[in-house]
Amino acid sequence: MTKRERVYRAIAHKEADRVPKGELYIDPSLANSLLKKDYPLDYFHFQRDIEVRELLGIDMINLGDWPTEELGEDEEGNKIYRSNYGEEYIFNDKSKHIIKPGLMNIEDAENYPIPDITKCSGKLIKRFAEETDLFVFAQIGGPISMINEMLGMEDYMIYTMTNTKEIRILAEKIMEYEIAKAKLFIDNGANAILIADDMAYNTSTFLPLHIMDEVAFPYYKIAVEEIKKHKDVPVFLHTDGNINNVLGKITDCGFDGLQSLQPSAGMEIEQVKKDFGKDLCLMGNIDLDYVMTFGSVQEVEETIKRTIDIAAPGGGFILSTCNILVDVIPPENALAMYNTAHNYGIYTR
């Protein structure tokens, strides 16, 4: 069975020859440690990203296209960038600091220009789709995270309450761009679309449900519908945090799958599988707060076996961490996770 067939079967809620496996991203430093090589630490590197997935027996890759423009440097020598959404920021190793929001005055939302889709190419997606047998997810943004990033989280949270109408205007413009990206990615060979849109803390959603009903869920539903009108590919949602109280709303938006299921935020996969496993393909649930980062190899192995036993029967499950393979994960734990899944996650065992 090919990697793509294995993932497609999981999404269709059918068992494959073994449990499909994958990550939304593998940190370049961890990839180099696993491979014992010194590849460049570029966000994407074709050969590195293929080799580390071969080593781990991974079936999929998640790719995207985030055009940025380098504007110069600040007084301290930090490089200044402008994203396609308009915000200007300093990126210092792994942290982003906005120095100018994408919209200076929320009252000007009507005049905010839709980001330029011609700056996206889809070439990376096309290359992986044509030159590998990996199942290709293509990532786009959502109405929460992308506006949050372009305005700054504090202002975004306030504006959702004080200027809900303007936030909705921005959401319409942003999602027009994100949907156009999805269509471009599909035309370049993407097998599925992933909408990445963090909406929750460890205890609940960022925003009250009546605000989510205005600034988030309608735009997810439109995005899923428009993407599937273009081509009927699977559409997944990624969000960290505790989303137990909105799982029904997420399902109603038409998503085929859900990624993260963060156990440290109270996302119990056994209960989610019971309540929503017929509607959603579940992906993730392997803990990053302790198990993968600080746990022993034995603890990793036991967690993988237990999760597979709970979530894999009947299909509808893709094994991954609840976010990405971060660089603080010991290489031996990453190997333990994927070797265990490869050998234990055989439906015919």
Disulfide bonds with the S-S distance in Angstrom:
none
